[in-house]
Amino acid sequence: MSAVTEAAAPRAKDKSQTRTYYWIVVPMVVLFAIFHTFPVLTGIFYSFTNYAGFGDYKMVGFANYINLFRDSRVLSAYGFSFLFAIVATILTNALSLVIALALNAKIKFRNFFRGVFFIPYVLAMLVIGYVFKFIFGTSLPKLLSGIPLFADNILTNQTWAWTAIVILAVWQSCAFAIILYLAGLQTIPEELYEAASLDGASVWQQFRSITFPMIWAYFTINVVLSVKGFLQVFDPIVALTNGGPGTSTESVTMLIQRGGLTGGEFAYQTANAVVFFIVITVLSLLQFRGMASKDSDF
């Protein structure tokens, strides 16, 4: 075989591989553009109109965006969503980390308990939600009738209904967070704990100086995902309160769905969705930046 033929063979193989990569990537890019990018751009366009979801429309400029900040219902939905996200994120990560530490210890039936704690993650939220609705609405009032807060259906209590949604959301979300924390805990060399024990470090000192710094990246991922997910809470609300009593548990996503799809506010709620997307994106970037700087301190 000549030198020219030998040199051409690798080039032909490279071209064939390149074409294969294009055949894999290009269809995915096209599908992503059709089902994601195009709808997003279309939604942004409609947010500058008075489109009701049907019929004619005209451009209204930034009127929809300005009205959002004057709408008490929108502001209330944002307030509820942020309160819910903060409380649920704290509870989810605190409980998940404690449970993960216990499941990472050398205990009997460890794998069995790991499977048990993961079960809520694979169950449909709406199905679980209706079970919890029965518990909060029927079982607890009968069992805890002597406690004023639980004597009546807490889901009809305008002040405390949101706590039931938090309990449901945290109960299911802990499963995934536990798995992430377990993955992080299993990367820590056992020798570090042995050396710390020989130096007389207490359990708390070992956690503060070894465990938490070593799983900081996993903690960051869990917190960012939790905040993002809880800000977009929808299914637990539909299952338990449907936004009530009144609009006390109406989240931003529920308001967008109600107003945009069934309330004749398509353009207005599209503007709301754009603002909400920007808020979540900015928050996520700030979280990553803040936690990355904290990571450098460890």
Secondary structure, 3 states (H helix, E strand, C coil): CCHHHHHHHHHHHHHHHHHHHHHHHHHHHHHHHHHHHHHHHHHHHHCCECCCCCCCCCECCCHHHHHHCCCHHHHHHHHHHHHHHHHHHHHHHHHHHHHHHHHHCCCCCHHHHHHHHHHHHHCCHHHHHHHHHHHHHHHHHHHCCCCHHHHCCHHHCCCCHHHHHHHHHHHHHHHHHHHHHHHHHCCCCHHHHHHHHHCCCCHHHHHHHHHHHHCHHHHHHHHHHHHHHHHCCCHHHHHHCCCCCCCCCCCHHHHHHHHHHHCCCHHHHHHHHHHHHHHHHHHHHHHHHHHHHHHCCC
